[in-house]
Amino acid sequence: MSMNGGRERLVVIGGDAAGMSAASQARRLRGPDELEIVAFERGHFTSYSACGIPYWVGGDVEERDRLIARSPEEHRAREIDLRMRTEVMEIDVAGKRVRARDVDSGAESWTSYDRLVIGTGARPIRPDMPGADAPGVHGVQTLDDGQALLDTLARTRGRRAVVVGAGYIGVEMAEAMINRGYRVTVVNRGSEPMSTLDPDMGRLVHKAMQGLGITMVNDTEVTEVRTGEDGRVRAVATPDAEYPADVVVLGIGVRPETRLAAAAGLPLGGRGGLLTDLAMRVRGHEDIWAGGDCVEVLNLVSGQEQYIPLGTHANKHGQVIGTNVGGGYATFPGVVGTAVSKVCDLEIARTGLREKDALRAGLRFETVTIESTSRAGYYPGASPMTVKMLAERRTGRLLGVQIVGREGAGKRVDIAAVALTAEMTVEQMTALDLGYAPPFSPVWDPVLVAARKAATKVRAF
Ligand SMILES: Cc1cc2nc3c(=O)[nH]c(=O)nc-3n(C[C@H](O)[C@H](O)[C@H](O)COP(=O)(O)OP(=O)(O)OC[C@H]3O[C@@H](n4cnc5c(N)ncnc54)[C@H](O)[C@@H]3O)c2cc1C
């Protein structure tokens, strides 16, 4: 029963995609007379698109505010009591309350809840090395980070950038820095960029990045950021080389921000993310929900829990949580592992399992890789595309697809994402009734060409 004069109180920790989607959806379903909503955000912004930061820094998106879907004032107008610059320091599960601290004044107070939503997101991994905090070294996790980087770019005369990390944020930031007129070096720990792809597909990305004038340094780690007499970054050092840098951008991944949850004794998985049921309720806790970058998700193809921090999931989680908290019913069954990104005109996409994921899951599989084009070969603008496909032995079930190509390559992965969700075999995929006209694809779409080849290979077993 509510402690709030008949009205229930929902407390939300985290004011971005997961937290505010949950709050907004709950508000749609239940009015302020039934449900009080209090949301805490320690930063300066709400409901913003971190996904847009590379395009804002690169200049494709002109203004920061274009990345803000809903401001604090807009949330408040919908009767969400949003407390900005207020950090939740503790969750008291037994007492059903949270302790929050005003970041600027330091004042602390307890707020009780009937239901709690945890949407604390992720925190970036910062390398533990000399110079990591030197002026000129930037992360790109928040809008404040993006602004700080842009301020540095405006002040910096030199035009050499080093990007540390070659995951999707690293490659997107490489593009941003090229667009800003920088000579870009990407330093990467893996054997190829984009470790979410198999290395043979990552190799294609590597070659294309070199073709764009990006210096790609693989198989090494940054050990130090070296500074000049002015204290600012001057170079990045690896065990065997030094790369001059006027600015350094860090994109080496994130970890779930679950320190509060861990201290409160809530259940965490192997990757440190909160564990939930299909309704996004924290396992074993009737009144606590969690979503977004702070949770682990079920991979529907492998049947294993995974940590995949993406905005697309955070928004869906928030919608599901808000529906359930608001008295409706919704579930988030899991993901198939779809992601798309680009570096300049090179599009990179993946869904399902890589070879190593399939092996880890104990699956036996066949792989095929085909070359095709984005349009009919004779149609102007047709560009090459490589599609790799994994299918399970014997059953022929589709297990994964990776695509590297130019315009029109990336979003083709959605065909495979649907096929994975529907648990289709590659044989079934060959008959998919996809749209065809010469400006859009060859008569056999590249995904279908791969499916045909995979079906033939699987049949041999
Ligand atoms: C550069 C970049 C590019 C990206 N591109 C893509 C993309 O193309 N596609 C895609 O799907 N995803 C992308 N993402 C990922 C996407 O932005 C995240 O998955 C998404 O923001 C997660 O939303 P969230 O609400 O779970 O967490 P967050 O966005 O991290 O929000 C969590 C919020 O909680 C607040 N908070 C944390 N702890 C507390 C506390 N104790 N008290 C109060 N407030 C707290 C934080 O300040 C933060 O605002 C990108 C991310 C980055 C950084």
The ligand as an SDF file (V2000), in Angstrom:
LIG
                    3D

 53 58  0  0  0  0  0  0  0  0999 V2000
   28.9450    8.2890  -28.6020 C   0  0  0  0  0  0  0  0  0  0  0  0
   27.8340    7.3070  -28.4560 C   0  0  0  0  0  0  0  0  0  0  0  0
   27.1690    6.8470  -29.5870 C   0  0  0  0  0  0  0  0  0  0  0  0
   26.1390    5.9170  -29.4600 C   0  0  0  0  0  0  0  0  0  0  0  0
   25.5070    5.4780  -30.6010 N   0  0  0  0  0  0  0  0  0  0  0  0
   24.4940    4.5660  -30.4970 C   0  0  0  0  0  0  0  0  0  0  0  0
   23.8040    4.1160  -31.6570 C   0  0  0  0  0  0  0  0  0  0  0  0
   24.1030    4.5420  -32.7870 O   0  0  0  0  0  0  0  0  0  0  0  0
   22.8110    3.2050  -31.5070 N   0  0  0  0  0  0  0  0  0  0  0  0
   22.4370    2.7260  -30.2690 C   0  0  0  0  0  0  0  0  0  0  0  0
   21.5000    1.9140  -30.1770 O   0  0  0  0  0  0  0  0  0  0  0  0
   23.0720    3.1630  -29.1390 N   0  0  0  0  0  0  0  0  0  0  0  0
   24.0850    4.0500  -29.2310 C   0  0  0  0  0  0  0  0  0  0  0  0
   24.7200    4.4980  -28.0910 N   0  0  0  0  0  0  0  0  0  0  0  0
   24.3350    3.9370  -26.7830 C   0  0  0  0  0  0  0  0  0  0  0  0
   23.1710    4.6740  -26.1650 C   0  0  0  0  0  0  0  0  0  0  0  0
   23.4530    6.0370  -26.0660 O   0  0  0  0  0  0  0  0  0  0  0  0
   22.9080    4.0820  -24.7840 C   0  0  0  0  0  0  0  0  0  0  0  0
   22.6580    2.7070  -24.9280 O   0  0  0  0  0  0  0  0  0  0  0  0
   21.7210    4.7370  -24.1050 C   0  0  0  0  0  0  0  0  0  0  0  0
   21.9730    6.0860  -23.8450 O   0  0  0  0  0  0  0  0  0  0  0  0
   21.4100    4.0170  -22.7980 C   0  0  0  0  0  0  0  0  0  0  0  0
   20.3780    4.6640  -22.1420 O   0  0  0  0  0  0  0  0  0  0  0  0
   20.2100    4.5210  -20.5720 P   0  0  0  0  0  0  0  0  0  0  0  0
   19.0310    5.3540  -20.2070 O   0  0  0  0  0  0  0  0  0  0  0  0
   20.2110    3.0970  -20.1940 O   0  0  0  0  0  0  0  0  0  0  0  0
   21.5540    5.0890  -19.9530 O   0  0  0  0  0  0  0  0  0  0  0  0
   22.2450    6.5210  -20.0670 P   0  0  0  0  0  0  0  0  0  0  0  0
   21.9550    7.1520  -21.3700 O   0  0  0  0  0  0  0  0  0  0  0  0
   23.6650    6.3130  -19.6740 O   0  0  0  0  0  0  0  0  0  0  0  0
   21.5020    7.3530  -18.9410 O   0  0  0  0  0  0  0  0  0  0  0  0
   21.6510    7.0640  -17.6010 C   0  0  0  0  0  0  0  0  0  0  0  0
   21.4620    8.3540  -16.8410 C   0  0  0  0  0  0  0  0  0  0  0  0
   21.4530    8.0510  -15.4680 O   0  0  0  0  0  0  0  0  0  0  0  0
   22.1440    9.0740  -14.7680 C   0  0  0  0  0  0  0  0  0  0  0  0
   22.5780    8.4880  -13.5050 N   0  0  0  0  0  0  0  0  0  0  0  0
   23.4130    7.4290  -13.3340 C   0  0  0  0  0  0  0  0  0  0  0  0
   23.5460    7.1500  -12.0200 N   0  0  0  0  0  0  0  0  0  0  0  0
   22.7940    8.0480  -11.3600 C   0  0  0  0  0  0  0  0  0  0  0  0
   22.5220    8.2720   -9.9840 C   0  0  0  0  0  0  0  0  0  0  0  0
   23.0670    7.5020   -9.0370 N   0  0  0  0  0  0  0  0  0  0  0  0
   21.7020    9.2750   -9.6530 N   0  0  0  0  0  0  0  0  0  0  0  0
   21.1310   10.0740  -10.5970 C   0  0  0  0  0  0  0  0  0  0  0  0
   21.3560    9.9140  -11.9170 N   0  0  0  0  0  0  0  0  0  0  0  0
   22.1720    8.8990  -12.2940 C   0  0  0  0  0  0  0  0  0  0  0  0
   23.2650    9.4780  -15.6960 C   0  0  0  0  0  0  0  0  0  0  0  0
   23.6970   10.7880  -15.4410 O   0  0  0  0  0  0  0  0  0  0  0  0
   22.5960    9.3480  -17.0650 C   0  0  0  0  0  0  0  0  0  0  0  0
   22.0530   10.5620  -17.5420 O   0  0  0  0  0  0  0  0  0  0  0  0
   25.7560    5.4470  -28.1820 C   0  0  0  0  0  0  0  0  0  0  0  0
   26.4180    5.9090  -27.0460 C   0  0  0  0  0  0  0  0  0  0  0  0
   27.4450    6.8210  -27.1650 C   0  0  0  0  0  0  0  0  0  0  0  0
   28.1440    7.3090  -25.9230 C   0  0  0  0  0  0  0  0  0  0  0  0
  1  2  1  0
  2  3  1  0
  2 52  2  0
  3  4  2  0
  4  5  1  0
  4 50  1  0
  5  6  2  0
  6  7  1  0
  6 13  1  0
  7  8  2  0
  7  9  1  0
  9 10  1  0
 10 11  2  0
 10 12  1  0
 12 13  2  0
 13 14  1  0
 14 15  1  0
 14 50  1  0
 15 16  1  0
 16 17  1  0
 16 18  1  0
 18 19  1  0
 18 20  1  0
 20 21  1  0
 20 22  1  0
 22 23  1  0
 23 24  1  0
 24 25  2  0
 24 26  1  0
 24 27  1  0
 27 28  1  0
 28 29  2  0
 28 30  1  0
 28 31  1  0
 31 32  1  0
 32 33  1  0
 33 34  1  0
 33 48  1  0
 34 35  1  0
 35 36  1  0
 35 46  1  0
 36 37  1  0
 36 45  1  0
 37 38  2  0
 38 39  1  0
 39 40  1  0
 39 45  2  0
 40 41  1  0
 40 42  2  0
 42 43  1  0
 43 44  2  0
 44 45  1  0
 46 47  1  0
 46 48  1  0
 48 49  1  0
 50 51  2  0
 51 52  1  0
 52 53  1  0
M  END
$$$$
